Amino acid sequence: MTTITLLTTINAPIERCFDLSWSIDLHLSSTVHTSEKAIAGKTSGLINKGETVTWEAIHFGIKQQLTSIITEMIPPLFFSDKMVKGAFKSMYHEHHFEYTEGATLMKDIFTYDTPLGLMGKLFDLLVLERYMRQLLLTRNAFIKKIAEGHTTDV
């Protein structure tokens, strides 16, 4: 099992950061490089607890689908999602928000397990963890840019 923890400081109100983080439209805008689409379940707007979304994207040259469900939500402090179907053996993502000293601290805890036993673990070690970290960093930078008002492209 692999866990990636990221901290992002955003100079914007906690409510704005929270809403941007659970926006399907923002997620799609932040992942144009993977040709990501929301193809089933909730496909636009803000996703709520108990709702699912199925994403389709191209990763490593392969079109893949991943369905996740919002498992917990405590606006504007926390929400989590987990994979119910997809390429991972398991995947769970916690999104924490804390407002302090005029900024929002956004904390991601992304945990996943790869299939295929030793081959999956080797792929994770050599490629996947770095790829997933960069995907999350890119998404967080996009959220920060929008939240701080540097662009309105959502």
ChimeraX commands (.cxc) that place a marker at each C-alpha (Angstrom):
marker #1 position 0.00,0.00,0.00 radius 0.5
marker #1 position 1.27,3.47,-0.92 radius 0.5
marker #1 position 0.32,6.75,0.74 radius 0.5
marker #1 position 1.02,10.17,-0.75 radius 0.5
marker #1 position 0.54,13.16,1.58 radius 0.5
marker #1 position 0.55,16.68,0.17 radius 0.5
marker #1 position 0.18,20.06,1.86 radius 0.5
marker #1 position -0.88,23.09,-0.19 radius 0.5
marker #1 position -1.25,26.58,1.25 radius 0.5
marker #1 position -3.86,28.66,-0.56 radius 0.5
marker #1 position -4.43,32.36,0.05 radius 0.5
marker #1 position -8.21,32.11,-0.14 radius 0.5
marker #1 position -11.15,31.38,2.17 radius 0.5
marker #1 position -11.64,27.78,3.26 radius 0.5
marker #1 position -15.13,27.59,1.72 radius 0.5
marker #1 position -13.79,28.54,-1.72 radius 0.5
marker #1 position -10.99,25.97,-1.53 radius 0.5
marker #1 position -13.39,23.27,-0.37 radius 0.5
marker #1 position -15.93,23.98,-3.12 radius 0.5
marker #1 position -13.27,23.99,-5.83 radius 0.5
marker #1 position -11.89,20.69,-4.55 radius 0.5
marker #1 position -15.16,18.80,-4.89 radius 0.5
marker #1 position -16.09,20.39,-8.21 radius 0.5
marker #1 position -16.24,17.90,-11.06 radius 0.5
marker #1 position -15.86,20.76,-13.55 radius 0.5
marker #1 position -12.63,21.94,-11.91 radius 0.5
marker #1 position -11.30,18.38,-11.82 radius 0.5
marker #1 position -11.92,18.05,-15.55 radius 0.5
marker #1 position -10.19,21.37,-16.27 radius 0.5
marker #1 position -7.17,20.33,-14.20 radius 0.5
marker #1 position -6.75,17.02,-16.06 radius 0.5
marker #1 position -7.03,18.04,-19.72 radius 0.5
marker #1 position -3.58,16.49,-20.33 radius 0.5
marker #1 position -5.09,13.03,-19.66 radius 0.5
marker #1 position -8.22,13.67,-21.80 radius 0.5
marker #1 position -10.29,13.04,-18.67 radius 0.5
marker #1 position -14.09,12.94,-18.92 radius 0.5
marker #1 position -16.86,12.29,-16.41 radius 0.5
marker #1 position -18.96,9.64,-18.17 radius 0.5
marker #1 position -21.39,8.29,-15.56 radius 0.5
marker #1 position -22.93,9.14,-12.21 radius 0.5
marker #1 position -22.55,12.81,-11.32 radius 0.5
marker #1 position -20.84,14.37,-14.37 radius 0.5
marker #1 position -20.79,18.10,-13.55 radius 0.5
marker #1 position -21.15,20.54,-10.69 radius 0.5
marker #1 position -20.46,19.69,-7.05 radius 0.5
marker #1 position -20.53,16.03,-6.03 radius 0.5
marker #1 position -22.08,15.16,-2.67 radius 0.5
marker #1 position -21.79,12.40,-0.08 radius 0.5
marker #1 position -23.08,9.10,-1.43 radius 0.5
marker #1 position -22.81,10.15,-5.08 radius 0.5
marker #1 position -20.55,8.43,-7.58 radius 0.5
marker #1 position -18.65,9.60,-10.63 radius 0.5
marker #1 position -17.02,7.47,-13.31 radius 0.5
marker #1 position -13.94,9.05,-14.83 radius 0.5
marker #1 position -12.46,8.03,-18.15 radius 0.5
marker #1 position -8.91,9.11,-18.93 radius 0.5
marker #1 position -5.80,8.07,-20.76 radius 0.5
marker #1 position -2.93,7.05,-18.48 radius 0.5
marker #1 position 0.24,5.37,-19.78 radius 0.5
marker #1 position -1.31,5.36,-23.27 radius 0.5
marker #1 position -4.27,3.25,-22.12 radius 0.5
marker #1 position -7.89,4.44,-21.85 radius 0.5
marker #1 position -9.04,3.62,-18.33 radius 0.5
marker #1 position -12.16,4.07,-16.23 radius 0.5
marker #1 position -12.38,4.61,-12.48 radius 0.5
marker #1 position -15.58,4.93,-10.47 radius 0.5
marker #1 position -15.40,6.57,-7.07 radius 0.5
marker #1 position -17.93,7.43,-4.38 radius 0.5
marker #1 position -17.89,10.31,-1.90 radius 0.5
marker #1 position -17.83,8.46,1.42 radius 0.5
marker #1 position -17.68,11.31,3.96 radius 0.5
marker #1 position -18.30,15.04,3.86 radius 0.5
marker #1 position -18.02,17.69,6.58 radius 0.5
marker #1 position -18.11,21.05,4.77 radius 0.5
marker #1 position -15.82,22.96,4.64 radius 0.5
marker #1 position -13.34,20.85,6.62 radius 0.5
marker #1 position -13.20,17.39,5.08 radius 0.5
marker #1 position -14.38,14.99,2.42 radius 0.5
marker #1 position -13.20,11.61,1.25 radius 0.5
marker #1 position -13.68,9.43,-1.76 radius 0.5
marker #1 position -12.87,5.82,-2.53 radius 0.5
marker #1 position -12.67,3.75,-5.66 radius 0.5
marker #1 position -15.48,1.28,-6.19 radius 0.5
marker #1 position -14.24,0.11,-9.59 radius 0.5
marker #1 position -11.00,0.71,-11.46 radius 0.5
marker #1 position -7.41,-0.28,-12.13 radius 0.5
marker #1 position -6.22,-0.05,-8.52 radius 0.5
marker #1 position -6.66,-2.89,-6.07 radius 0.5
marker #1 position -7.92,-0.16,-3.73 radius 0.5
marker #1 position -7.84,3.64,-3.59 radius 0.5
marker #1 position -8.89,6.08,-0.87 radius 0.5
marker #1 position -8.43,9.87,-0.92 radius 0.5
marker #1 position -8.89,12.18,2.07 radius 0.5
marker #1 position -9.19,15.94,1.54 radius 0.5
marker #1 position -8.62,18.04,4.70 radius 0.5
marker #1 position -8.99,21.83,4.97 radius 0.5
marker #1 position -7.91,24.16,7.77 radius 0.5
marker #1 position -8.11,27.96,7.79 radius 0.5
marker #1 position -5.35,29.66,9.73 radius 0.5
marker #1 position -3.56,32.98,9.57 radius 0.5
marker #1 position -5.48,34.22,6.52 radius 0.5
marker #1 position -4.89,31.15,4.36 radius 0.5
marker #1 position -6.29,27.69,3.83 radius 0.5
marker #1 position -4.10,24.66,4.36 radius 0.5
marker #1 position -5.28,21.89,2.06 radius 0.5
marker #1 position -4.02,18.42,2.98 radius 0.5
marker #1 position -4.39,15.43,0.68 radius 0.5
marker #1 position -3.86,11.90,1.93 radius 0.5
marker #1 position -4.03,9.60,-1.09 radius 0.5
marker #1 position -3.70,5.87,-0.38 radius 0.5
marker #1 position -3.77,3.13,-2.97 radius 0.5
marker #1 position -2.77,-0.46,-3.53 radius 0.5
marker #1 position -1.76,-1.91,-6.86 radius 0.5
marker #1 position -2.97,-5.21,-8.31 radius 0.5
marker #1 position -0.67,-7.87,-9.82 radius 0.5
marker #1 position 1.32,-8.70,-6.69 radius 0.5
marker #1 position 5.07,-8.20,-7.01 radius 0.5
marker #1 position 4.78,-6.81,-10.56 radius 0.5
marker #1 position 2.32,-4.17,-9.34 radius 0.5
marker #1 position 4.58,-3.22,-6.44 radius 0.5
marker #1 position 7.57,-2.90,-8.77 radius 0.5
marker #1 position 5.56,-0.74,-11.21 radius 0.5
marker #1 position 4.51,1.44,-8.27 radius 0.5
marker #1 position 8.08,1.82,-7.08 radius 0.5
marker #1 position 9.51,2.61,-10.51 radius 0.5
marker #1 position 6.72,4.69,-12.10 radius 0.5
marker #1 position 3.28,4.91,-10.53 radius 0.5
marker #1 position 3.95,6.69,-7.23 radius 0.5
marker #1 position 5.84,9.50,-8.99 radius 0.5
marker #1 position 3.08,9.73,-11.64 radius 0.5
marker #1 position 0.29,9.89,-9.06 radius 0.5
marker #1 position 2.16,12.47,-6.96 radius 0.5
marker #1 position 2.60,14.69,-10.04 radius 0.5
marker #1 position -1.07,14.29,-10.98 radius 0.5
marker #1 position -2.10,15.44,-7.48 radius 0.5
marker #1 position 0.42,18.30,-7.45 radius 0.5
marker #1 position -0.87,19.52,-10.81 radius 0.5
marker #1 position -4.46,19.38,-9.58 radius 0.5
marker #1 position -3.60,21.22,-6.35 radius 0.5
marker #1 position -1.69,23.93,-8.24 radius 0.5
marker #1 position -4.75,24.40,-10.45 radius 0.5
marker #1 position -7.04,24.69,-7.40 radius 0.5
marker #1 position -4.64,27.21,-5.84 radius 0.5
marker #1 position -4.49,29.29,-9.04 radius 0.5
marker #1 position -8.29,29.46,-9.35 radius 0.5
marker #1 position -8.91,30.01,-5.61 radius 0.5
marker #1 position -6.43,32.85,-5.42 radius 0.5
marker #1 position -8.06,34.51,-8.42 radius 0.5
marker #1 position -5.14,34.21,-10.84 radius 0.5
marker #1 position -7.50,32.81,-13.48 radius 0.5
marker #1 position -11.16,31.94,-13.84 radius 0.5
marker #1 position -10.69,29.01,-16.22 radius 0.5
marker #1 position -12.69,26.20,-14.66 radius 0.5
marker link #1:1,2 radius 0.2
marker link #1:2,3 radius 0.2
marker link #1:3,4 radius 0.2
marker link #1:4,5 radius 0.2
marker link #1:5,6 radius 0.2
marker link #1:6,7 radius 0.2
marker link #1:7,8 radius 0.2
marker link #1:8,9 radius 0.2
marker link #1:9,10 radius 0.2
marker link #1:10,11 radius 0.2
marker link #1:11,12 radius 0.2
marker link #1:12,13 radius 0.2
marker link #1:13,14 radius 0.2
marker link #1:14,15 radius 0.2
marker link #1:15,16 radius 0.2
marker link #1:16,17 radius 0.2
marker link #1:17,18 radius 0.2
marker link #1:18,19 radius 0.2
marker link #1:19,20 radius 0.2
marker link #1:20,21 radius 0.2
marker link #1:21,22 radius 0.2
marker link #1:22,23 radius 0.2
marker link #1:23,24 radius 0.2
marker link #1:24,25 radius 0.2
marker link #1:25,26 radius 0.2
marker link #1:26,27 radius 0.2
marker link #1:27,28 radius 0.2
marker link #1:28,29 radius 0.2
marker link #1:29,30 radius 0.2
marker link #1:30,31 radius 0.2
marker link #1:31,32 radius 0.2
marker link #1:32,33 radius 0.2
marker link #1:33,34 radius 0.2
marker link #1:34,35 radius 0.2
marker link #1:35,36 radius 0.2
marker link #1:36,37 radius 0.2
marker link #1:37,38 radius 0.2
marker link #1:38,39 radius 0.2
marker link #1:39,40 radius 0.2
marker link #1:40,41 radius 0.2
marker link #1:41,42 radius 0.2
marker link #1:42,43 radius 0.2
marker link #1:43,44 radius 0.2
marker link #1:44,45 radius 0.2
marker link #1:45,46 radius 0.2
marker link #1:46,47 radius 0.2
marker link #1:47,48 radius 0.2
marker link #1:48,49 radius 0.2
marker link #1:49,50 radius 0.2
marker link #1:50,51 radius 0.2
marker link #1:51,52 radius 0.2
marker link #1:52,53 radius 0.2
marker link #1:53,54 radius 0.2
marker link #1:54,55 radius 0.2
marker link #1:55,56 radius 0.2
marker link #1:56,57 radius 0.2
marker link #1:57,58 radius 0.2
marker link #1:58,59 radius 0.2
marker link #1:59,60 radius 0.2
marker link #1:60,61 radius 0.2
marker link #1:61,62 radius 0.2
marker link #1:62,63 radius 0.2
marker link #1:63,64 radius 0.2
marker link #1:64,65 radius 0.2
marker link #1:65,66 radius 0.2
marker link #1:66,67 radius 0.2
marker link #1:67,68 radius 0.2
marker link #1:68,69 radius 0.2
marker link #1:69,70 radius 0.2
marker link #1:70,71 radius 0.2
marker link #1:71,72 radius 0.2
marker link #1:72,73 radius 0.2
marker link #1:73,74 radius 0.2
marker link #1:74,75 radius 0.2
marker link #1:75,76 radius 0.2
marker link #1:76,77 radius 0.2
marker link #1:77,78 radius 0.2
marker link #1:78,79 radius 0.2
marker link #1:79,80 radius 0.2
marker link #1:80,81 radius 0.2
marker link #1:81,82 radius 0.2
marker link #1:82,83 radius 0.2
marker link #1:83,84 radius 0.2
marker link #1:84,85 radius 0.2
marker link #1:85,86 radius 0.2
marker link #1:86,87 radius 0.2
marker link #1:87,88 radius 0.2
marker link #1:88,89 radius 0.2
marker link #1:89,90 radius 0.2
marker link #1:90,91 radius 0.2
marker link #1:91,92 radius 0.2
marker link #1:92,93 radius 0.2
marker link #1:93,94 radius 0.2
marker link #1:94,95 radius 0.2
marker link #1:95,96 radius 0.2
marker link #1:96,97 radius 0.2
marker link #1:97,98 radius 0.2
marker link #1:98,99 radius 0.2
marker link #1:99,100 radius 0.2
marker link #1:100,101 radius 0.2
marker link #1:101,102 radius 0.2
marker link #1:102,103 radius 0.2
marker link #1:103,104 radius 0.2
marker link #1:104,105 radius 0.2
marker link #1:105,106 radius 0.2
marker link #1:106,107 radius 0.2
marker link #1:107,108 radius 0.2
marker link #1:108,109 radius 0.2
marker link #1:109,110 radius 0.2
marker link #1:110,111 radius 0.2
marker link #1:111,112 radius 0.2
marker link #1:112,113 radius 0.2
marker link #1:113,114 radius 0.2
marker link #1:114,115 radius 0.2
marker link #1:115,116 radius 0.2
marker link #1:116,117 radius 0.2
marker link #1:117,118 radius 0.2
marker link #1:118,119 radius 0.2
marker link #1:119,120 radius 0.2
marker link #1:120,121 radius 0.2
marker link #1:121,122 radius 0.2
marker link #1:122,123 radius 0.2
marker link #1:123,124 radius 0.2
marker link #1:124,125 radius 0.2
marker link #1:125,126 radius 0.2
marker link #1:126,127 radius 0.2
marker link #1:127,128 radius 0.2
marker link #1:128,129 radius 0.2
marker link #1:129,130 radius 0.2
marker link #1:130,131 radius 0.2
marker link #1:131,132 radius 0.2
marker link #1:132,133 radius 0.2
marker link #1:133,134 radius 0.2
marker link #1:134,135 radius 0.2
marker link #1:135,136 radius 0.2
marker link #1:136,137 radius 0.2
marker link #1:137,138 radius 0.2
marker link #1:138,139 radius 0.2
marker link #1:139,140 radius 0.2
marker link #1:140,141 radius 0.2
marker link #1:141,142 radius 0.2
marker link #1:142,143 radius 0.2
marker link #1:143,144 radius 0.2
marker link #1:144,145 radius 0.2
marker link #1:145,146 radius 0.2
marker link #1:146,147 radius 0.2
marker link #1:147,148 radius 0.2
marker link #1:148,149 radius 0.2
marker link #1:149,150 radius 0.2
marker link #1:150,151 radius 0.2
marker link #1:151,152 radius 0.2
marker link #1:152,153 radius 0.2
marker link #1:153,154 radius 0.2
view
